[in-house]
Amino acid sequence: MLIFGNRKVQQVRGSFFVPLPPEWIKSNEMKKSDPVRIELFEDGNLKICLVSQSDSGSKWTEHLDKDYIRRSVDHGK
């Protein structure tokens, strides 16, 4: 596992984002508007995944427990 250091959460017009490491973007030959998938784990951690060419055209959906997300946000996880 590579650790790219800490990142600060930024906010623009009500949306929150975290900049991705340029090294990761370059090594995966990504460009602006390329999709990524964000996975939420029960412990509150997030995982950012590449979306393959074959997956990018399909709709990626997953049922998330809205009560779990609300609890996580309310408790600062």
Backbone as CSV, one residue per row, in Angstrom:
resi,resn,N_x,N_y,N_z,CA_x,CA_y,CA_z,C_x,C_y,C_z
1,MET,0.840,-1.172,0.000,0.000,0.000,0.000,0.886,1.236,0.000
2,LEU,0.553,2.195,-0.848,1.231,3.487,-0.855,0.374,4.489,-0.095
3,ILE,1.028,5.336,0.670,0.312,6.392,1.382,0.769,7.716,0.791
4,PHE,-0.174,8.491,0.293,0.134,9.755,-0.362,0.068,10.942,0.588
5,GLY,-0.014,10.696,1.873,-0.089,11.781,2.842,-1.522,12.199,3.101
6,ASN,-1.681,13.138,3.997,-3.005,13.626,4.353,-3.487,14.644,3.332
7,ARG,-4.774,14.707,3.154,-5.418,15.669,2.262,-6.467,16.425,3.063
8,LYS,-6.636,17.696,2.756,-7.664,18.488,3.425,-8.943,18.459,2.607
9,VAL,-10.066,18.330,3.319,-11.364,18.397,2.674,-11.596,19.850,2.278
10,GLN,-12.025,20.048,1.039,-12.296,21.382,0.532,-13.776,21.491,0.180
11,GLN,-14.280,22.725,0.138,-15.690,22.935,-0.176,-15.822,24.015,-1.247
12,VAL,-16.652,23.706,-2.234,-16.983,24.665,-3.284,-18.494,24.638,-3.473
13,ARG,-19.135,25.755,-3.227,-20.591,25.890,-3.397,-21.374,24.749,-2.776
14,GLY,-21.071,24.373,-1.574,-21.832,23.346,-0.870,-21.395,21.921,-1.110
15,SER,-20.529,21.681,-2.088,-20.027,20.333,-2.341,-18.646,20.185,-1.714
16,PHE,-18.389,19.014,-1.154,-17.100,18.717,-0.542,-16.289,17.838,-1.480
17,PHE,-14.974,18.050,-1.484,-14.109,17.199,-2.289,-12.723,17.116,-1.668
18,VAL,-11.994,16.090,-2.072,-10.611,15.875,-1.650,-9.796,15.691,-2.922
19,PRO,-8.773,16.511,-3.139,-7.958,16.347,-4.352,-7.254,14.990,-4.365
20,LEU,-7.233,14.369,-5.532,-6.539,13.095,-5.689,-5.070,13.368,-5.997
21,PRO,-4.182,12.487,-5.528,-2.749,12.687,-5.779,-2.426,12.664,-7.273
22,PRO,-1.704,13.675,-7.771,-1.356,13.711,-9.195,-0.601,12.462,-9.647
23,GLU,0.220,11.897,-8.768,0.976,10.681,-9.117,0.026,9.534,-9.448
24,TRP,-1.063,9.426,-8.678,-2.051,8.371,-8.892,-2.780,8.602,-10.207
25,ILE,-3.165,9.838,-10.455,-3.855,10.196,-11.699,-2.970,9.879,-12.907
26,LYS,-1.698,10.300,-12.858,-0.776,10.075,-13.978,-0.477,8.597,-14.181
27,SER,-0.245,7.872,-13.094,0.115,6.454,-13.230,-1.044,5.627,-13.780
28,ASN,-2.274,6.123,-13.625,-3.444,5.426,-14.150,-3.963,6.062,-15.438
29,GLU,-3.154,6.986,-15.987,-3.475,7.652,-17.251,-4.893,8.217,-17.263
30,MET,-5.257,8.862,-16.171,-6.589,9.446,-16.057,-6.578,10.885,-16.555
31,LYS,-7.749,11.364,-16.894,-7.894,12.747,-17.318,-9.182,13.314,-16.714
32,LYS,-9.350,14.604,-16.860,-10.528,15.282,-16.338,-11.801,14.576,-16.800
33,SER,-12.737,14.419,-15.889,-14.056,13.804,-16.124,-14.038,12.284,-16.185
34,ASP,-12.883,11.627,-16.020,-12.872,10.169,-15.933,-13.599,9.757,-14.659
35,PRO,-14.421,8.707,-14.718,-15.170,8.286,-13.536,-14.313,7.493,-12.551
36,VAL,-14.648,7.622,-11.295,-14.116,6.769,-10.233,-15.306,6.284,-9.426
37,ARG,-15.126,5.166,-8.754,-16.170,4.624,-7.887,-15.726,4.838,-6.444
38,ILE,-16.641,5.281,-5.613,-16.346,5.488,-4.202,-17.151,4.476,-3.400
39,GLU,-16.450,3.672,-2.605,-17.092,2.645,-1.785,-17.049,3.065,-0.328
40,LEU,-18.176,2.944,0.359,-18.285,3.264,1.780,-18.295,1.974,2.582
41,PHE,-17.394,1.867,3.544,-17.315,0.691,4.401,-18.055,0.951,5.712
42,GLU,-18.451,-0.126,6.382,-19.207,-0.005,7.626,-18.471,0.778,8.696
43,ASP,-17.133,0.772,8.652,-16.371,1.502,9.673,-16.240,2.990,9.342
44,GLY,-16.873,3.436,8.235,-16.844,4.842,7.853,-15.749,5.201,6.869
45,ASN,-14.853,4.263,6.563,-13.782,4.528,5.594,-14.319,4.499,4.176
46,LEU,-13.663,5.253,3.302,-13.998,5.273,1.887,-12.857,4.662,1.087
47,LYS,-13.199,4.065,-0.032,-12.209,3.519,-0.961,-12.513,4.095,-2.336
48,ILE,-11.507,4.646,-3.008,-11.657,5.194,-4.349,-11.099,4.175,-5.330
49,CYS,-11.913,3.784,-6.305,-11.525,2.739,-7.257,-11.590,3.262,-8.684
50,LEU,-10.697,2.748,-9.508,-10.772,3.020,-10.937,-12.009,2.353,-11.502
51,VAL,-12.581,2.953,-12.510,-13.701,2.352,-13.221,-13.165,1.936,-14.576
52,SER,-13.272,0.646,-14.881,-12.732,0.141,-16.154,-13.557,0.668,-17.320
53,GLN,-12.980,0.615,-18.502,-13.656,1.065,-19.717,-15.008,0.374,-19.874
54,SER,-15.051,-0.923,-19.592,-16.300,-1.673,-19.766,-17.340,-1.280,-18.726
55,ASP,-16.897,-0.864,-17.535,-17.832,-0.462,-16.484,-18.304,0.973,-16.652
56,SER,-17.511,1.809,-17.311,-17.824,3.230,-17.364,-19.100,3.527,-18.145
57,GLY,-19.469,2.672,-19.082,-20.679,2.902,-19.852,-21.929,2.380,-19.173
58,SER,-21.760,1.520,-18.189,-22.918,0.954,-17.515,-23.235,1.751,-16.257
59,LYS,-24.461,1.597,-15.798,-24.844,2.285,-14.571,-24.368,1.450,-13.390
60,TRP,-23.581,2.085,-12.517,-23.088,1.391,-11.325,-23.909,1.875,-10.147
61,THR,-24.688,0.993,-9.573,-25.485,1.375,-8.417,-25.326,0.309,-7.349
62,GLU,-25.477,0.741,-6.150,-25.421,-0.194,-5.023,-26.330,0.347,-3.942
63,HIS,-27.107,-0.528,-3.330,-27.992,-0.101,-2.254,-27.150,0.230,-1.024
64,LEU,-27.362,1.415,-0.486,-26.695,1.811,0.750,-27.748,1.993,1.825
65,ASP,-27.468,1.556,3.012,-28.367,1.720,4.143,-28.359,3.192,4.544
66,LYS,-29.428,3.931,4.196,-29.488,5.366,4.468,-29.404,5.658,5.960
67,ASP,-29.981,4.787,6.792,-29.880,4.993,8.240,-28.437,4.872,8.702
68,TYR,-27.671,3.935,8.119,-26.261,3.789,8.480,-25.488,5.047,8.108
69,ILE,-25.723,5.566,6.915,-25.027,6.779,6.478,-25.382,7.929,7.408
70,ARG,-26.642,8.076,7.741,-27.068,9.147,8.639,-26.387,9.005,9.996
71,ARG,-26.337,7.789,10.532,-25.676,7.566,11.821,-24.204,7.912,11.738
72,SER,-23.555,7.536,10.635,-22.141,7.810,10.460,-21.880,9.311,10.436
73,VAL,-22.725,10.041,9.713,-22.557,11.489,9.619,-22.829,12.133,10.977
74,ASP,-23.910,11.698,11.636,-24.270,12.270,12.935,-23.199,12.054,13.999
75,HIS,-22.488,10.921,13.911,-21.475,10.596,14.910,-20.072,10.988,14.477
76,GLY,-19.950,11.640,13.361,-18.642,12.127,12.913,-17.689,11.055,12.481
77,LYS,-18.201,9.922,12.025,-17.309,8.853,11.532,-16.661,9.258,10.259
